[in-house]
Amino acid sequence: MSSSRDTDEFLANIDYGARWVEAESYVARELHLDLDKGEHLGDDWVLTPDEVRLAGCQRIIVSSPGPAVLEVLVAALRASYHLQRVHAMLTQIAASAADKWRTGDRGCANRDLLRRVSQTYRYGVKAADLGFVLEMCSEPTFAPQDPDDGEDLRAYWFDSLAKIKDPRVGAFCRTIIQEDLGHWSDFRLIDALRAADKSWEPSDAEAFSRVAAEHPDSWIRQNTKRILE
C-alpha cells in the first residue's frame, strides 16, 4: 500500500481552491457524504469503499463529468487502489482523460487530472495493465508541444511501467534510450533508464555510459552515473 510519505505528498499537492471545493461538494452530494470542517475527499478516513459508495462513484464516472470532478474522485479512491473495482475505475478515468486530451481538452484541469490519476494508478498496477500503461507512456500528444513546456505527461506513467515484470517493458525502454542518444530531446529518458535498469543486460552499459558522459543535462548525467554504479 502507499506509504505515509506518498500520502503526505499527494495531499500537499492538492490545491483546495474554488475549483476543487465546487467539485468536491458535487461528489459529496452524489455519494451522500457529509464532510466536516477541514475534511476533504482525499483524507483516508472519509470515503468507506463499500458497495453503495463504489456504485455511486461508478455512476459519477459514467455521467462524464468535467476533469475537476474526476480529480476529486481519484483523490477519494486513492486509499482503496488495491480493490479490483477501484482499479478498474481509475483505468476508466485515465482512458477518458486521455481521450479528451487527444481531442483538444488540454486545459489545466485535464492536465491536473492526468497527473493525479497516473500518481494513483501505480499503486495497484498489474501485469494485465501493460498494454494500457505502454499506451500512456507512448501517447504522442502527451509530449510537450511547446519548447517552454517542460512537462511530459507520458513520464508519469513510468512508475507504473517499472512495476510490471515483462520483457516488453525493457524492450520499450531500451528503444527510447537508443533513439534519444545524441538527440537528447526525449523527456522520458531518465524514467526509461530507471525502468530498464530493473532488467539490466550487459549490452545496456554502452548506451547508459553515453548518457552519463554526453547528456547536456547534468542532473541526468549524475543520475545515470548512479545507476551505472
Secondary structure, DSSP 8 states (H G I E B T S, - for coil): ---HHHHHHHHHT---SHHHHHHHHHHHHHTT----TT--TTSTTT----HHHHHHHHHHHHT---HHHHHHHHHHHGGGTTSHHHHHHHHHHHHHHHHHHHTT--SHHHHHHHHHHHHHHHHH--GGGHHHHHHHHH-GGGS-SSTT----TTGGGHHHHTT---HHHHHHHHHHHHHHTTT---TTHHHHHHHHHTT--TTHHHHHHHHHHH-S-HHHHHHHHHHH-
